[in-house]
Amino acid sequence: MTHVVAIIPAKNSVDSVAATVTALIETGAVGEVLVVDDGARVVGLDSNIGKGGAVAAGIASSGAPDSYLLVDADLGASAGHAIKLLEPLKEDAADMTIAVFPSAGRSRGFGFAKLAATELLMEATGRRFAEPLSGQRAVNGALMRSLTLAEGFGLEVGLTIDTNMLGKRILEVPVDLSHSPTGRGVQDMLHRARQFGDLTQASASRLGWRRTLASILRSLIRRFKS
């Protein structure tokens, strides 16, 4: 039996993290659940170091599991379905899997961050991902420990670019998950601005600013044409 560690970066998620942890433990497929900064072992941090930093702290505290399962804190009871992401790794059909949410569980925002991430990953990998910003992922343990993770909300874009650069296999998997989608309020817009800044930085540190800005320009053109 493979050893799986689930890592939940939790910031301001008190209302949902308990249900998320419980759902993962009840699957019986996860050996340990690490809740970073908020059944489970809690990894406390002295300051807010962002999503990428939180996941890195979880990895540093996890030993050497066969696989990691990255799960957002707001999945609640649906988190148990995330173990479907582990199946391709166990079957040696992928090195990293990415969850594709049902259409009802996706963001209610304007979609620019997702569109920009899609173009950046197309530039980096030659592939158009359905869920470029999905935080629900299963990653081979040795692969994950070999990577230098992008900071903040650049985590997902950085993971995809780095995994592709190493010639590893990435598979998107439809999973019946639901979370609290980001809306269109002031705080939601500030969140998207931070996300956009972080994913831009993650891309630029890997592809360079010229390729990154050219990709973002293409995403702007696509956005205004749609």
N, C-alpha and C positions, 0 to 999 in steps of 0.2 A: 504494500500500500504506500502510495506516495505521500509525502508530508507537505501540506499546504498551509501557508500563513496568509491570512487575509489582513490587509491594512486599510484602515478607515481614517482618512484625514478629517477631523471633526472640529469645526470652528462655528460657534453659534448654532449648534445642532442638537441642543438638549432634548427638544421635543421628539426627535425621530431616531436618535442614535441607539437608544436601548432596543427599539423594535428591530432595527437593522442588525445589531449584534445577535439578538436572540434568533432571528431568522437564519443567519449564517451558521450558528452553532447547532441548531436543530437539524440541519441537513446531514450532519455526521461526516461531511466531506472535507471539513476544514479543521486542521489540527489546532490552530491557535488564531485568535482574533486580536489584533493590536489596534487599539483606538488611540490615535495620536492627538494629544492635547485636549482632551475634554473628559459563568463564563468567559471575560475578556481582560487583557492586561492593558493598562493605560500608560502610555509613554508621555510624560509631562515635559513641556518645553518652557524655558524661562521667558521666551518672547515669541511673538508671532513671526514665523519665518516663511509663511506662505505654503501653498499646497505642495509644491515640489520639495521644499525643505522638510515638510511633515512626512512625506512618503520616504524620503531619504533617511530620516531619523528612525522610521519604522523598520526599514531594511537593516539599518545598523544594529537594531535591537532584536533581530529575528533569528539569529543563527544562520543556518545554511539549508533552508527548505528546498524541496524539489521545485516548487512553484509558488508564485505569489498571486494573490487575487486582490486587485485594487477595487475598492467599493466606496462610493460616496455615502455619507452619513444619512442622507435624506431618503434612501430607498425604502426604509421601513420594512414591512412584512414581505415586500416583493424581493428583498435582497437574496432570499433563498434560491431564486431562479438563476442567480449569477453563477452558480456552480456549473451551469451548462458551458460556461467559457473554458472550464478546465478539460473538458472531454477531448478536444483536438490536441492539447498538449500531451495528455496521457496516451493518445493514439499515435504520437509523433507525426501529426499532420500539420502542426504549426508551432512556432516558437513564441508568438504573442497573438492573443485573440482580443478583439474589440467588440463590445456589445452594441448592437443596433436596436434602439428602442422602438416600440410600436409608435405609430404616428401620434396617437393620443397622449403619449408620455413625453413629447418633445417640447422644446422651449416655445413660449409665446412671444418672443422678442422679434427684433427686426431682421435677424439672421446674418448681420454683416460679419461678426466674428467668425461664425461658422463658414461663411463664404470665403473669407480671407484665408482661413485655415485650409479649406479645400484647395484653393489655388496654390498655397505654399507647399502643400504635400504633393500636388500634381507636379510642381516644379522639382521637388526633391526626389520623388519616387516614380514619376510617370504614371501614377495611378490615382483615380478619383475615388476617395473614400466617402461612404454614405454618412458616417458619423466621425468626422475628424477630431472632434473635441470630447468624445465619450470618455468619461473617467472610469468606466467599468471595464477592466481588463484583466486577463490572466497572462502572466509572463513566466517563462522558464526561469528557474531560480538562478542558475549560473549566469545566464544572459543579463538578468536584472542587476545582479551584483557587479557586473563588469561595466555598467553604464554610469556616466556622470549625468545626473538628472538635471533638467532645466529648472530654473527657479519659478516659483509662483504658479500661475495658470498657464505657463508655457510647458508644463510637464507633459501633457499628452502629445503636443506637436513634436517636442523633443524626443519623446519615446519612439514615435513612429519614424522620424527621420533617422535616428541612431540605429534602430533595429534594421531598417532597410539598408543603411550604409554598410552594415556588417553582413549583408547577404542573408539575413534570417527571414523566416516565413511569417507573414502577417495575414490573419484571417478575420474577417468580420462575421459575427454570428448573431442572428436575430434572437433576442431574449425578451421574455415577457416581464419587463421591469417598469416601474413607475417611480417618479420622484416629484419634487416640488419644482415645476418649471419656472424659470426666471420670467418675470412680467415686464412691465414697461414703466414702473415708477422710478423716482429719482435714484434710490439706492440700487435698483436693478441696472439702471444706465451706468452708474458709477462702477458697478461690478463688471459690466461689459467693457468699459474703458480700460480697467485694470487687466482684464483678460486679453484684450486686443494688444495692449502694450507688452504684456509678458510673452504672448505667442510670437509677436514680431521680433522681440529680443531673442527668443529661443531659435527662431529661424535664422536671424542675422548671424548669430554666433556659429552656425553650422554651414549656411549657404553663402554668407556674405551679404552686405547691405544692398548691393546692386540687384542681385537676383531676388532678394526679399521684397524690395520696393517695387520692382517690375511686376512681381506676382500680386502684390496688393493693388497696384494700379489696374491690373486685369480684373481683379475681383470688384473694384469700384465700377469699372465699365460694365461688367455683368450685372451688378446691382442696379444701376440706373437704366439699363436696357430692359430689365425684367418688370 
